[in-house]
Amino acid sequence: MTTTAKKAPAAGSGKRVKRLPRRAETVTLFTRQMATLLSAGLPVVRALETLARQQKTKAARTVITDLADHVRGGGNFSEALLQYPAIFDHLYVNMVRAGESGGILETVLSRVATFLEKSEAIKKKVRAALVYPLVVIVVAVLIVGFLVTYVIPQFEAIFATLLRGQRLPAVTELVLAISDLVRNQWWLLGIIFFGLWGLWGLFRRSRGGARLIDRIKLVLPVSGEITRKVAIARFARTFGTLLSSGVPMLEALGIARDVAGNAVVADALTHVGERVRDGDAVAAPLERTGVFPPMVSSMIEVGEQTGQLPAMLERVAIEYEDDVDNAVAGLTSALEPILIVLLAVVVGTIVIALFLPIITIIQNLSG
């Protein structure tokens, strides 16, 4: 009697789920729970089956069930993850593969979960810091839109009736012209806006355009320094996590380059990778790029000399993540009064433009 081994599902068979709701939070929670279950001694298949039953959404349940089916059929966990490239990125898969190779999958998954939690925490802090400025901008647009489309036309009718062709102040004529343009040529403004938006999108997606934009992001006052610190923190966190999980140096540099989030930083890491391939250490070519501050290369050099490079990279990541938090908080504090002053200037200009002719009207009536 012969037994036929169950064939593992082919890669790509799990593409039934194209998108996972709240992907970042779901993947982070899944990773943390997998690490906990594996640390408790459960096999990978049993852990996946347990987590599949706990999922509240059909999409997440389908994904985890497919992963369990693949592993049950004889495939590796990292191979199963390749079925869902839109959910588990290159960084995630490579770290899991390194954990499987070293027999420390539960440890690596715990590190991945920590990495994802810290990355998501930075994103949430940046988004939270931008909420107030966005609210102020939306309120300003609504107020100015109401004045331009409803209030100003009322005053324009009054001026036409009472001033009888007298010349209006220049600022009043400008405000009336803008109001007339918005009310009567809104469709043209819409075409121009969406046309410019489309051209911007094409330029941003082009190779040269993306590099130019990323270069400008790094040299902008205030926000440029924040962009640089975010990229450095992401590189250090990714690179250190990969090295501590057993990923080879060159492969870890390549993955860290891909997730840097800035083309200029990615080009610098490409150069560093070429020098490391030729036998150099990381610190010296990293400093020569001019993208990374001397403190970063110095700390990495100490880590290389002491054999504690992953730990030193984690310290760099923590340092720059704290700097990003402080910088974002400072930028938000500075933006709040600036936006309020700008709103006051715009509304004040409109009010002054409308009341200057009223002074002339009063003088005419008193005369």
C-alpha positions as CSV (number, residue, x, y, z in Angstrom):
1,M,0.0,0.0,0.0
2,T,1.5,3.3,-1.0
3,T,0.7,6.8,0.3
4,T,0.8,9.9,-1.7
5,A,2.2,12.9,-0.1
6,K,-0.1,15.9,-0.1
7,K,1.1,18.5,-2.5
8,A,1.8,21.9,-1.2
9,P,-0.3,24.7,-2.7
10,A,1.5,26.5,-5.4
11,A,2.8,30.0,-4.7
12,G,0.3,32.6,-5.7
13,S,-2.7,30.3,-5.0
14,G,-3.7,32.5,-2.1
15,K,-4.3,35.7,-4.1
16,R,-8.0,35.4,-3.5
17,V,-7.6,38.1,-0.9
18,K,-6.2,41.2,-2.6
19,R,-6.5,43.6,0.4
20,L,-6.6,43.2,4.2
21,P,-8.7,45.7,6.2
22,R,-6.4,47.6,8.6
23,R,-3.5,45.7,7.3
24,A,-0.8,47.2,9.5
25,E,-2.6,46.5,12.8
26,T,-3.8,43.1,11.7
27,V,-0.3,41.9,10.6
28,T,1.3,43.3,13.8
29,L,-1.2,41.5,16.0
30,F,-0.9,38.3,14.0
31,T,2.9,38.4,14.3
32,R,2.8,39.0,18.0
33,Q,0.3,36.2,18.6
34,M,2.3,33.8,16.4
35,A,5.4,34.5,18.4
36,T,3.6,33.9,21.6
37,L,2.1,30.6,20.5
38,L,5.4,29.3,19.0
39,S,7.2,30.2,22.3
40,A,4.6,28.2,24.1
41,G,5.6,25.1,22.1
42,L,2.8,24.9,19.5
43,P,3.8,23.8,16.0
44,V,3.4,26.3,13.2
45,V,0.4,24.7,11.7
46,R,-1.4,24.4,15.0
47,A,-0.6,28.1,15.8
48,L,-2.0,29.2,12.4
49,E,-5.1,27.1,12.9
50,T,-5.7,28.6,16.3
51,L,-5.2,32.2,15.0
52,A,-7.5,31.5,12.0
53,R,-10.4,30.6,14.3
54,Q,-9.9,33.9,16.3
55,Q,-10.1,36.2,13.3
56,K,-13.2,38.5,13.1
57,T,-12.9,39.3,9.4
58,K,-13.3,36.8,6.6
59,A,-10.3,38.2,4.7
60,A,-7.9,37.6,7.6
61,R,-9.4,34.2,8.3
62,T,-8.9,33.2,4.6
63,V,-5.3,34.4,4.6
64,I,-4.3,32.6,7.7
65,T,-6.1,29.4,6.7
66,D,-4.2,29.5,3.3
67,L,-1.0,29.8,5.2
68,A,-1.8,26.8,7.4
69,D,-2.8,24.8,4.3
70,H,0.5,25.5,2.7
71,V,2.6,24.6,5.7
72,R,0.4,21.5,6.3
73,G,1.2,20.4,2.7
74,G,4.9,20.5,3.4
75,G,5.9,24.0,2.6
76,N,7.8,26.5,4.8
77,F,6.1,29.3,6.6
78,S,8.2,31.9,4.6
79,E,7.1,30.2,1.4
80,A,3.5,30.4,2.4
81,L,3.9,34.2,3.1
82,L,4.9,34.7,-0.5
83,Q,1.3,34.0,-1.6
84,Y,0.4,37.4,-0.2
85,P,3.0,40.0,-1.3
86,A,0.6,42.8,-0.7
87,I,0.2,41.8,2.9
88,F,3.6,40.4,3.9
89,D,6.3,42.6,2.3
90,H,9.9,41.7,1.3
91,L,11.3,42.7,4.8
92,Y,8.8,40.5,6.6
93,V,9.4,37.4,4.4
94,N,13.2,37.6,4.6
95,M,13.2,37.9,8.4
96,V,10.9,34.9,8.7
97,R,13.1,32.9,6.3
98,A,16.2,33.8,8.4
99,G,14.3,32.7,11.6
100,E,13.4,29.4,10.0
101,S,17.0,28.8,8.8
102,G,18.4,29.5,12.3
103,G,15.7,27.6,14.2
104,I,14.7,30.8,16.1
105,L,11.4,31.5,14.3
106,E,9.5,32.5,17.5
107,T,12.4,34.9,18.5
108,V,12.4,36.5,15.0
109,L,8.7,36.9,15.0
110,S,8.8,38.7,18.3
111,R,11.4,41.1,16.9
112,V,9.3,41.6,13.8
113,A,6.3,42.4,15.9
114,T,8.3,44.9,17.9
115,F,9.6,46.5,14.7
116,L,6.1,46.8,13.3
117,E,4.8,48.3,16.5
118,K,7.5,50.9,16.7
119,S,7.1,51.8,13.0
120,E,3.3,52.1,13.3
121,A,3.8,54.2,16.5
122,I,5.9,56.8,14.6
123,K,3.3,56.9,11.8
124,K,0.4,57.5,14.3
125,K,2.3,60.2,16.0
126,V,3.0,62.1,12.8
127,R,-0.6,61.7,11.7
128,A,-1.9,62.9,15.0
129,A,0.3,65.9,14.9
130,L,-1.1,66.8,11.5
131,V,-4.7,66.7,12.6
132,Y,-5.0,70.2,14.1
133,P,-3.3,72.0,11.2
134,L,-5.6,70.1,8.7
135,V,-8.6,71.1,10.7
136,V,-7.6,74.7,10.7
137,I,-7.0,74.6,6.9
138,V,-10.4,73.0,6.3
139,V,-12.1,75.6,8.5
140,A,-10.2,78.4,6.7
141,V,-11.2,77.1,3.3
142,L,-14.9,76.9,4.3
143,I,-14.9,80.4,5.8
144,V,-13.2,82.0,2.8
145,G,-15.5,80.0,0.4
146,F,-18.6,81.3,2.2
147,L,-17.3,84.9,2.1
148,V,-16.3,84.6,-1.6
149,T,-19.5,82.9,-2.9
150,Y,-22.2,84.5,-0.7
151,V,-21.1,87.6,1.3
152,I,-19.0,89.4,-1.3
153,P,-21.7,89.3,-4.0
154,Q,-24.1,91.0,-1.6
155,F,-21.7,93.8,-1.0
156,E,-21.0,94.0,-4.7
157,A,-24.7,94.7,-5.4
158,I,-24.7,97.4,-2.7
159,F,-21.6,99.1,-4.1
160,A,-23.1,99.1,-7.6
161,T,-26.3,100.7,-6.3
162,L,-24.9,103.3,-4.0
163,L,-21.5,104.3,-5.5
164,R,-22.9,104.6,-9.1
165,G,-19.7,103.9,-11.0
166,Q,-17.3,105.5,-8.6
167,R,-13.9,103.8,-8.6
168,L,-13.4,101.3,-5.9
169,P,-10.2,100.8,-3.8
170,A,-7.7,98.5,-5.5
171,V,-7.9,95.8,-2.8
172,T,-11.7,95.9,-3.1
173,E,-11.5,95.4,-6.9
174,L,-9.1,92.5,-6.4
175,V,-11.4,90.8,-3.9
176,L,-14.5,91.3,-6.2
177,A,-12.5,89.9,-9.2
178,I,-11.5,86.8,-7.3
179,S,-15.1,86.3,-6.1
180,D,-16.4,86.7,-9.7
181,L,-13.8,84.2,-10.9
182,V,-14.7,81.6,-8.3
183,R,-18.4,81.9,-8.9
184,N,-18.5,82.1,-12.6
185,Q,-15.4,80.2,-13.7
186,W,-15.3,77.4,-11.1
187,W,-15.3,74.8,-13.8
188,L,-12.1,76.3,-15.3
189,L,-10.5,76.4,-11.9
190,G,-11.4,72.8,-11.4
191,I,-9.9,71.8,-14.8
192,I,-6.7,73.7,-13.9
193,F,-6.5,72.1,-10.4
194,F,-7.0,68.5,-11.5
195,G,-4.7,69.0,-14.5
196,L,-1.9,70.3,-12.3
197,W,-2.6,67.5,-9.9
198,G,-2.3,64.9,-12.7
199,L,0.9,66.4,-13.9
200,W,2.3,66.4,-10.4
201,G,1.4,62.7,-10.0
202,L,3.1,61.8,-13.3
203,F,6.2,63.8,-12.3
204,R,6.3,62.2,-8.8
205,R,6.0,58.7,-10.2
206,S,8.8,59.2,-12.7
207,R,12.3,58.1,-11.7
208,G,13.9,61.5,-12.1
209,G,11.0,63.4,-10.5
210,A,10.9,61.1,-7.5
211,R,14.6,61.7,-6.9
212,L,14.3,65.4,-7.3
213,I,11.3,65.6,-4.9
214,D,13.1,63.4,-2.3
215,R,16.2,65.6,-2.6
216,I,14.1,68.7,-2.0
217,K,12.4,67.1,1.0
218,L,15.8,66.7,2.7
219,V,16.8,70.4,2.2
220,L,13.5,72.1,3.2
221,P,13.7,74.1,6.4
222,V,12.4,72.3,9.5
223,S,10.5,69.6,7.7
224,G,13.7,68.5,5.8
225,E,15.4,67.6,9.1
226,I,12.4,65.6,10.2
227,T,12.4,63.7,6.9
228,R,16.1,62.9,7.3
229,K,15.6,61.7,10.9
230,V,12.6,59.5,9.9
231,A,14.7,57.9,7.1
232,I,17.6,57.3,9.4
233,A,15.4,55.8,12.2
234,R,13.7,53.5,9.7
235,F,17.1,52.4,8.3
236,A,18.6,51.7,11.7
237,R,15.6,49.9,13.0
238,T,15.3,47.7,9.9
239,F,19.0,47.0,9.5
240,G,19.5,46.2,13.2
241,T,16.4,43.9,13.3
242,L,17.5,42.1,10.2
243,L,21.1,41.5,11.5
244,S,19.9,40.4,14.9
245,S,17.6,37.9,13.1
246,G,20.4,36.3,11.2
247,V,20.0,38.0,7.8
248,P,23.3,38.3,5.9
249,M,24.9,41.8,5.9
250,L,24.5,42.6,2.2
251,E,20.9,41.2,2.0
252,A,20.0,43.3,5.1
253,L,21.5,46.4,3.6
254,G,19.5,45.8,0.4
255,I,16.2,45.4,2.3
256,A,16.9,48.4,4.5
257,R,17.6,50.4,1.3
258,D,14.2,49.4,-0.1
259,V,12.3,50.5,3.0
260,A,14.2,53.7,3.5
261,G,11.4,55.8,2.0
262,N,13.6,58.3,0.3
263,A,15.4,57.9,-3.0
264,V,18.4,59.9,-1.9
265,V,18.9,57.8,1.2
266,A,18.4,54.6,-0.9
267,D,21.1,55.7,-3.4
268,A,23.4,56.3,-0.5
269,L,22.8,52.8,0.9
270,T,23.3,51.3,-2.5
271,H,26.8,52.9,-2.5
272,V,27.4,51.5,1.0
273,G,26.3,48.0,-0.2
274,E,28.8,48.2,-3.1
275,R,31.6,49.1,-0.7
276,V,30.7,46.4,1.8
277,R,30.7,43.9,-1.1
278,D,34.2,45.0,-1.9
279,G,35.3,44.2,1.7
280,D,34.8,47.5,3.5
281,A,33.0,48.0,6.8
282,V,29.7,49.9,6.9
283,A,30.6,53.0,8.9
284,A,33.2,54.6,6.7
285,P,31.3,54.5,3.4
286,L,28.1,55.5,5.2
287,E,29.8,58.7,6.5
288,R,31.3,59.4,3.0
289,T,27.8,59.6,1.5
290,G,27.1,62.9,3.3
291,V,23.5,61.8,3.9
292,F,24.0,60.3,7.4
293,P,25.3,62.5,10.2
294,P,28.7,61.8,11.7
295,M,27.1,60.6,15.0
296,V,25.3,57.7,13.1
297,S,28.5,56.5,11.4
298,S,30.5,56.9,14.7
299,M,28.0,54.8,16.6
300,I,27.9,52.1,13.9
301,E,31.7,52.1,13.8
302,V,31.7,51.4,17.6
303,G,29.2,48.6,17.1
304,E,31.4,47.0,14.4
305,Q,34.5,47.2,16.5
306,T,32.8,45.7,19.6
307,G,30.7,43.1,17.7
308,Q,27.5,44.8,18.9
309,L,26.3,46.3,15.7
310,P,22.6,45.2,16.0
311,A,22.4,46.6,19.5
312,M,24.1,49.9,18.4
313,L,21.7,50.2,15.5
314,E,18.8,49.9,17.9
315,R,20.2,52.7,20.0
316,V,20.5,54.8,16.9
317,A,16.9,54.0,16.0
318,I,15.7,54.9,19.5
319,E,17.6,58.2,19.5
320,Y,16.3,59.3,16.2
321,E,12.7,58.1,16.9
322,D,12.8,60.3,20.0
323,D,14.2,63.2,18.0
324,V,11.3,62.8,15.4
325,D,8.7,62.9,18.2
326,N,10.2,66.1,19.6
327,A,10.6,67.7,16.2
328,V,7.1,66.9,15.1
329,A,5.7,68.2,18.4
330,G,7.7,71.4,17.9
331,L,6.6,71.8,14.3
332,T,3.0,71.3,15.3
333,S,3.3,74.0,18.0
334,A,4.8,76.4,15.5
335,L,2.2,75.7,12.8
336,E,-0.8,76.4,15.0
337,P,-0.2,80.1,15.5
338,I,1.1,80.5,11.9
339,L,-2.1,79.0,10.4
340,I,-4.3,81.1,12.7
341,V,-2.4,84.3,11.7
342,L,-2.8,83.4,8.0
343,L,-6.5,82.8,8.4
344,A,-6.8,86.2,10.2
345,V,-4.9,87.9,7.5
346,V,-7.1,86.4,4.7
347,V,-10.3,87.1,6.5
348,G,-9.1,90.5,7.6
349,T,-8.2,91.5,4.1
350,I,-11.6,90.6,2.8
351,V,-13.3,92.5,5.6
352,I,-11.1,95.6,5.0
353,A,-11.8,95.4,1.2
354,L,-15.5,95.3,1.8
355,F,-15.6,98.1,4.4
356,L,-13.4,100.7,2.6
357,P,-16.1,101.4,0.0
358,I,-18.7,101.7,2.9
359,I,-16.7,104.6,4.2
360,T,-17.1,106.4,0.9
361,I,-20.8,105.6,0.9
362,I,-21.2,107.1,4.3
363,Q,-19.3,110.2,3.2
364,N,-21.5,110.6,0.1
365,L,-24.7,110.3,2.2
366,S,-23.5,112.8,4.8
367,G,-22.5,115.2,2.1
